[in-house]
Amino acid sequence: MNVTLIAGAVALATGTYGIRFAGPALRRRITFAPRIAQLLEIGSVVLLIALAVTTLVPAHHRADIALPAGVLVALILAWRRAPLVVVALAAAATTALLRLLGVA
């Protein structure tokens, strides 16, 4: 194996772990003003909507109904406050099943 590839994978894994560890570790040490906390919550919703819109308007591949249907399932489940794993798996399963059935 290439040493650069392994070093890159280790660096990404370390960075990911560090970011995930920082949330619980710093939660009690860092406080935000109520306005900033509200803006952060709104920002997460905006990012989710931007991801959905980008997915619904594919730029480089054939547009079919399976991908927007998967995004719609994800949005409905997220709106119903389903766990993130359930949202992702249901969206992927919906898209895969519709493509497997040949729905265009």
Secondary structure, DSSP 8 states (H G I E B T S, - for coil): --HHHHHHHHHHHHHHHHHHHHHHHHTTT----HHHHHHHHHHHHHHHHHHHHHHHS-SSS---SHHHHHHHHHHHHHHTT--HHHHHHHHHHHHHHHHHTT--
